[in-house]
Protein backbone atom coordinates (compact mmCIF):
# COMPACT_ATOMS: atom_id res chain seq x y z
CA UNK A 1 0.00 0.00 0.00
CA UNK A 2 2.85 2.37 0.82
CA UNK A 3 4.26 1.79 -2.66
CA UNK A 4 0.95 2.71 -4.30
CA UNK A 5 0.71 5.92 -2.26
CA UNK A 6 4.24 6.97 -3.26
CA UNK A 7 3.52 6.19 -6.89
CA UNK A 8 0.23 8.12 -6.79
CA UNK A 9 1.95 11.10 -5.20
CA UNK A 10 4.70 10.98 -7.83
CA UNK A 11 2.18 10.84 -10.68
CA UNK A 12 0.17 13.75 -9.24
CA UNK A 13 3.31 15.89 -8.96
CA UNK A 14 4.41 14.94 -12.48
CA UNK A 15 1.05 15.84 -13.99
CA UNK A 16 0.99 19.17 -12.14
CA UNK A 17 4.53 20.01 -13.29
CA UNK A 18 3.71 19.01 -16.87
CA UNK A 19 0.59 21.19 -16.92
CA UNK A 20 2.45 24.14 -15.43
CA UNK A 21 5.23 23.67 -18.01
CA UNK A 22 2.94 24.32 -20.97
CA UNK A 23 1.15 27.37 -19.53
CA UNK A 24 3.72 30.22 -19.80
CA UNK A 25 3.42 31.94 -23.19
CA UNK A 26 6.63 31.74 -25.15
CA UNK A 27 8.30 29.38 -22.71
CA UNK A 28 5.87 26.59 -23.52
CA UNK A 29 7.76 26.00 -26.78
CA UNK A 30 10.81 24.91 -24.77
CA UNK A 31 9.21 23.61 -21.58
CA UNK A 32 6.39 21.69 -23.28
CA UNK A 33 8.58 19.07 -24.96
CA UNK A 34 10.73 18.80 -21.83
CA UNK A 35 7.74 18.46 -19.51
CA UNK A 36 7.85 14.62 -19.27
CA UNK A 37 11.50 14.89 -18.25
CA UNK A 38 10.94 17.68 -15.71
CA UNK A 39 7.74 16.12 -14.36
CA UNK A 40 9.29 12.67 -14.12
CA UNK A 41 12.28 14.00 -12.22
CA UNK A 42 10.09 15.96 -9.79
CA UNK A 43 7.78 12.97 -9.35
CA UNK A 44 10.72 10.66 -8.71
CA UNK A 45 12.05 12.95 -6.01
CA UNK A 46 8.69 13.46 -4.29
CA UNK A 47 7.73 9.79 -4.49
CA UNK A 48 11.26 8.57 -3.74
CA UNK A 49 10.74 6.02 -6.51
CA UNK A 50 12.87 2.92 -6.84
CA UNK A 51 13.75 1.15 -10.07
CA UNK A 52 10.60 -0.95 -10.46
CA UNK A 53 8.37 1.91 -9.37
CA UNK A 54 10.01 4.23 -11.91
CA UNK A 55 9.27 1.63 -14.59
CA UNK A 56 5.59 1.54 -13.59
CA UNK A 57 5.60 5.35 -13.46
CA UNK A 58 7.01 5.55 -17.00
CA UNK A 59 4.50 3.00 -18.27
CA UNK A 60 1.54 4.90 -16.81
CA UNK A 61 2.88 8.16 -18.20
CA UNK A 62 3.38 6.56 -21.62
CA UNK A 63 -0.15 5.18 -21.75
CA UNK A 64 -1.58 8.53 -20.66
CA UNK A 65 0.40 10.38 -23.34
CA UNK A 66 -0.58 7.90 -26.04
CA UNK A 67 -4.25 8.04 -25.12
CA UNK A 68 -4.17 11.82 -24.95
CA UNK A 69 -2.59 12.06 -28.41
CA UNK A 70 -5.03 9.49 -29.76
CA UNK A 71 -8.03 11.38 -28.40
CA UNK A 72 -6.95 14.97 -29.05
CA UNK A 73 -5.45 14.76 -32.54
CA UNK A 74 -8.58 13.48 -34.32
CA UNK A 75 -10.62 16.21 -32.60
CA UNK A 76 -8.56 19.03 -34.08
CA UNK A 77 -10.87 19.95 -36.94
CA UNK A 78 -8.43 22.05 -38.93
CA UNK A 79 -6.01 19.15 -39.31
CA UNK A 80 -6.60 16.60 -42.02
CA UNK A 81 -4.53 13.74 -40.73
CA UNK A 82 -4.71 10.20 -42.01
CA UNK A 83 -4.94 7.16 -39.77
CA UNK A 84 -1.27 6.31 -40.24
CA UNK A 85 -0.25 9.80 -39.14
CA UNK A 86 -2.41 9.55 -36.02
CA UNK A 87 -0.88 6.18 -35.17
CA UNK A 88 2.60 7.61 -35.71
CA UNK A 89 2.02 10.57 -33.39
CA UNK A 90 0.34 8.36 -30.79
CA UNK A 91 3.24 5.89 -30.77
CA UNK A 92 5.87 8.64 -30.73
CA UNK A 93 4.09 10.40 -27.84
CA UNK A 94 3.88 7.12 -25.96
CA UNK A 95 7.55 6.26 -26.36
CA UNK A 96 8.75 9.81 -25.79
CA UNK A 97 6.79 10.42 -22.58
CA UNK A 98 7.38 6.93 -21.22
CA UNK A 99 11.12 6.81 -21.74
CA UNK A 100 11.79 10.40 -20.64
CA UNK A 101 9.41 10.27 -17.67
CA UNK A 102 10.49 6.84 -16.43
CA UNK A 103 14.19 7.56 -16.77
CA UNK A 104 13.86 10.93 -15.06
CA UNK A 105 11.75 9.37 -12.27
CA UNK A 106 14.46 6.78 -11.69
CA UNK A 107 17.19 9.43 -11.56
CA UNK A 108 15.04 11.64 -9.31
CA UNK A 109 14.37 8.72 -6.96
CA UNK A 110 18.09 7.96 -6.78
CA UNK A 111 18.80 11.62 -6.01
CA UNK A 112 16.23 11.52 -3.20
CA UNK A 113 17.99 8.54 -1.65
CA UNK A 114 15.66 5.68 -2.66
CA UNK A 115 17.61 2.47 -3.20
Residue pairs with C-beta under 8 A, 6 or more apart in sequence:
3 53
6 47
6 48
6 49
6 53
7 47
7 49
7 53
7 56
7 57
9 43
9 46
9 47
10 43
10 44
10 46
10 47
10 49
10 53
10 57
10 105
11 43
11 47
11 57
11 60
11 61
13 39
13 42
13 43
13 46
13 47
14 39
14 40
14 42
14 43
14 57
14 61
14 101
14 105
15 39
16 39
17 35
17 38
17 39
17 42
17 43
18 35
18 36
18 38
18 39
21 28
21 31
21 32
21 34
21 35
21 38
21 39
22 28
22 31
22 32
22 35
24 31
31 38
36 61
36 65
36 96
36 97
36 100
36 101
36 104
37 100
37 101
37 103
37 104
38 104
39 61
39 101
39 104
40 57
40 58
40 61
40 100
40 101
40 102
40 103
40 104
40 105
40 108
41 104
41 105
41 107
41 108
42 108
43 49
43 57
43 101
43 105
43 108
44 54
44 57
44 104
44 105
44 106
44 107
44 108
44 109
44 110
44 111
44 112
45 108
45 109
45 111
45 112
46 112
47 53
47 57
47 105
47 109
48 109
48 112
48 113
48 114
49 57
49 105
49 106
49 108
49 109
49 114
50 109
50 114
50 115
51 106
51 109
53 105
53 109
54 102
54 103
54 105
54 106
54 109
55 102
55 106
57 101
57 102
57 105
58 98
58 99
58 101
58 102
58 103
58 105
59 98
59 102
61 97
61 98
61 101
61 102
62 94
62 95
62 97
62 98
62 99
62 101
62 102
63 94
63 98
64 97
65 93
65 94
65 96
65 97
65 98
66 90
66 91
66 93
66 94
66 97
68 93
69 86
69 89
69 90
69 93
69 94
70 86
70 90
73 79
73 81
73 86
73 89
73 90
74 81
74 86
81 89
